[in-house]
Amino acid sequence: MTALFSISRRATGVFQALPGDFPPRDVQDLMAWPFFSLAKSPRFVPIDLTMGEVSIRVEASHERGMATIWDADILIWAASQIIEARDTGLRTSPFMTATPREILTFIGRGTGARDYDRLRAGLARLQATTVRTTLRRQGGYLQAFSWLNQWKERHAAANGQAGRVEITLPEWFYAGLLEDSLVLRIDPAYFRLTGGVERWLYRLVRKHAGQQRRGWRFAFTHLHAKSATLSGFSRFTAELHDLVMRQSLPGYQLAIETGAKNGDLLVFRPRGLSTGSGGRCVKHHVPLDVSHHMPSIGMTACHQSQKGPIKIAGSTGYGNLNLESNYKESNGTDVEVPRNGGKTVGRTS
């Protein structure tokens, strides 16, 4: 990666939020790896995970707790804005400004006083949460950053009400949007998912299965480790069973297979996708062995796991699916590509 952040605010200007309704985009690294708390109650226990050459440590503010997967909606909004501008040839900047209403409307929230307060709290947690990771490392260096370098709210002079929010994206996040094209479209229905594990699983499934007709599969043990949840394995397993029964992930069908030497497997395949075409089938080999240090709070399951595989009505089976996770990225042709080749034709200010 080049040194993008020799770029100054004066050189790039401030990126004004684009109007209009366009597809939400998510960042593949954030979809594939555990960077956020999945709980609605404050989490103060760090995420500390190592898989292969990838290491991630996320630390929470002692005052505010760790940024949550709901707070990450703000980053999805930011990524969507930057990619839409890039695709249409507008100049982008890590310095962004928008009204709270623009952000809240895009991520499917209300616009009442309580929603504004929650937005402010989410911005504060994103700034206070610190990340250290080897992902996209340059020269082997560990990179450290917060999800927002800073944020501030400007009030309208006339009535003192919220006028505009200004945020500054970190280099790691912004550089990935512009240089690495590590972005995928997601279904707008994602914002209506209410559970932490449910949201995390959709992002993981969208990232790995993508448009692949034959789908993907993961061992439950691998999913539990990769989620970095504080819930015990029994409770996590019960949540997966519940999600399979409800079939709530937009664009994907879930099933469970039992009897594998690695334990139960979660199987998922596309159905009725609304995230565009593309995405070639790929084969990646990554062992399921996980080396990690992750504090876990033991919790009993809310109900017993169902005996045997869960079958989906009308399912005809999944064939010989990929069994391995991938550290490298799947969905090669599913990645956002600038429609104009990335040429800048104007400026948003």
Residue pairs with C-beta under 8 A, 6 or more apart in sequence:
1 136
1 138
1 175
1 179
1 180
2 175
2 179
4 171
4 174
4 175
4 178
4 179
5 94
5 171
5 174
5 175
7 93
7 94
9 93
9 95
12 91
12 92
12 93
12 94
12 95
13 91
13 93
13 95
13 347
13 348
13 349
14 93
14 95
14 96
14 97
14 166
14 349
15 81
15 82
15 85
15 91
15 92
15 93
15 94
15 95
15 96
15 97
15 348
15 349
16 97
16 98
16 348
16 349
17 81
17 96
17 97
17 98
17 99
17 102
17 103
18 81
18 84
18 85
18 90
18 348
22 80
22 84
23 80
23 185
23 186
23 188
23 275
23 276
24 76
24 77
24 80
24 106
24 107
24 185
24 186
24 188
24 190
24 191
25 76
25 79
25 80
25 83
25 84
25 183
25 184
25 185
25 186
25 336
26 76
26 79
26 183
26 184
26 185
26 186
26 203
26 206
27 75
27 79
27 173
27 176
27 177
27 182
27 183
28 182
28 183
28 184
28 207
28 329
28 331
28 335
29 135
29 136
29 176
29 182
30 36
30 72
30 75
30 203
31 184
31 203
31 204
31 206
31 207
32 203
32 204
32 207
32 208
32 329
33 49
33 54
33 56
33 133
33 135
33 226
34 47
34 49
34 56
34 58
34 200
34 226
34 227
34 228
35 47
35 56
35 58
35 67
35 72
35 131
36 58
36 66
36 67
36 68
36 69
36 71
36 72
36 200
37 43
37 60
37 65
37 66
37 67
37 68
37 69
37 196
38 68
38 69
38 196
38 197
38 199
38 200
38 227
38 228
38 229
39 68
39 196
39 229
39 230
40 68
40 70
40 196
42 60
42 64
42 65
42 66
43 60
43 65
43 66
43 68
43 230
44 60
44 62
44 65
44 66
45 60
45 230
45 295
46 57
46 58
46 59
46 60
46 295
47 56
47 57
47 58
47 66
47 228
47 294
48 56
48 57
48 292
48 293
48 294
48 295
49 55
49 56
49 57
49 225
49 226
49 228
49 292
49 293
49 294
50 56
50 291
50 292
50 293
51 225
51 226
51 290
51 291
51 292
51 327
52 286
52 327
53 134
53 327
54 133
54 134
54 135
54 327
55 132
55 133
55 134
55 142
56 131
56 132
56 133
56 134
56 135
57 131
57 132
57 133
58 66
58 129
58 130
58 131
58 228
59 66
59 129
59 130
59 131
60 66
60 67
60 128
60 129
61 125
61 128
61 129
63 128
64 121
64 124
64 125
64 128
65 125
66 125
66 129
67 122
67 125
67 126
67 128
67 129
67 147
68 122
68 125
68 196
69 196
69 199
69 200
70 122
70 196
70 199
71 122
71 123
71 125
71 126
71 147
73 107
73 109
73 122
73 191
74 103
74 107
74 119
74 122
74 123
74 126
74 167
75 126
75 147
75 173
76 107
76 186
77 103
77 106
77 107
78 96
78 167
78 169
78 173
79 173
79 177
79 183
80 106
81 96
81 98
82 92
82 174
82 177
82 178
83 177
83 183
83 336
85 91
85 92
85 348
86 92
86 177
86 178
86 338
86 342
87 336
87 338
87 339
87 340
88 339
88 340
89 340
89 343
89 344
89 345
89 346
90 344
90 345
90 346
90 347
90 348
91 344
91 346
91 347
91 348
92 177
92 178
92 348
93 348
94 149
94 168
94 169
94 170
94 171
94 174
95 166
95 167
95 168
95 169
96 166
96 167
96 168
96 169
97 164
97 165
97 166
97 167
98 164
98 165
99 162
99 163
99 164
99 165
100 111
100 116
100 119
100 153
100 162
100 165
101 111
103 119
103 165
104 110
104 111
104 115
104 116
104 119
105 111
107 191
108 188
108 191
108 192
109 115
109 118
109 119
109 191
116 162
119 165
120 153
123 148
123 151
123 165
123 167
124 151
126 146
126 147
126 148
126 151
127 146
127 147
127 148
127 149
127 150
127 151
128 146
129 146
129 147
130 144
130 145
130 146
131 144
131 145
131 146
131 147
131 172
132 142
132 143
132 144
133 142
133 143
133 172
134 140
134 142
134 143
135 143
136 143
136 172
136 175
136 176
136 180
137 143
143 172
145 170
145 171
145 172
145 173
146 170
147 170
147 173
148 167
148 168
148 169
148 170
149 168
149 169
149 170
150 167
150 168
151 165
151 166
151 167
151 168
152 165
152 166
153 162
153 163
153 164
153 165
153 166
154 163
154 164
154 165
154 166
155 161
155 162
155 163
156 162
156 163
157 163
176 182
176 183
177 183
181 335
181 336
181 337
182 329
182 335
183 335
183 336
184 206
184 207
184 210
184 275
184 331
184 334
184 335
184 336
185 275
185 276
185 336
186 202
186 203
186 206
186 275
187 202
187 206
187 250
187 251
187 273
187 274
187 275
188 274
189 250
189 274
190 199
190 202
190 203
190 250
193 199
193 202
193 248
193 249
195 239
195 243
196 229
197 227
197 229
197 231
197 236
197 239
197 240
197 243
198 239
198 243
198 248
198 249
200 227
201 223
201 240
201 243
201 249
202 249
202 250
202 252
204 218
204 223
204 226
205 216
205 249
205 252
205 254
205 268
206 251
206 252
206 275
207 329
207 330
207 331
208 216
208 218
208 325
208 326
208 330
208 331
209 215
209 216
209 252
209 268
209 269
209 270
209 330
210 270
210 279
210 330
210 331
210 334
211 270
211 273
211 275
211 277
211 278
211 279
211 331
211 334
212 269
212 270
212 279
212 280
212 281
212 282
212 322
212 330
212 331
213 269
213 270
213 281
214 269
214 281
214 318
214 319
214 320
214 321
214 322
215 267
215 268
215 269
215 270
215 318
215 321
215 322
216 267
216 268
216 269
216 321
216 322
216 330
217 257
217 265
217 266
217 267
217 268
217 318
217 321
217 322
217 323
218 265
218 266
218 325
219 260
219 262
219 263
219 264
219 265
219 266
219 288
220 233
220 236
220 237
220 240
220 263
220 264
220 265
220 266
221 233
221 262
221 263
221 288
221 290
222 262
222 288
222 290
222 325
223 236
223 240
223 266
224 233
224 236
224 237
225 290
225 292
225 294
226 290
226 325
227 236
228 294
229 236
230 295
230 296
230 297
231 239
231 296
231 297
231 299
232 296
232 297
232 298
232 299
232 300
234 299
234 300
234 301
234 305
235 299
235 300
235 301
235 302
237 264
237 301
237 305
238 301
238 302
238 303
238 304
238 305
240 256
240 266
241 256
241 305
241 306
241 310
243 249
243 254
244 254
244 255
244 256
244 266
244 310
244 312
245 310
247 253
247 254
247 312
249 268
250 274
251 270
251 271
251 272
251 273
251 274
251 275
252 268
252 269
252 270
252 271
253 268
253 269
253 270
253 271
253 312
253 315
254 266
254 267
254 268
254 312
255 266
255 267
255 268
255 309
255 310
255 311
255 312
255 315
255 318
256 264
256 265
256 266
256 267
256 309
256 310
257 264
257 265
257 267
257 309
257 318
258 264
258 265
258 308
258 309
259 309
260 323
262 288
264 305
265 323
267 318
267 321
269 318
269 321
276 334
278 333
278 334
279 331
279 332
279 333
279 334
280 332
280 333
282 326
282 330
282 331
282 332
283 322
284 322
284 324
284 325
284 326
284 327
284 328
284 330
285 324
286 324
286 325
286 326
286 327
286 328
287 324
288 324
288 325
329 335
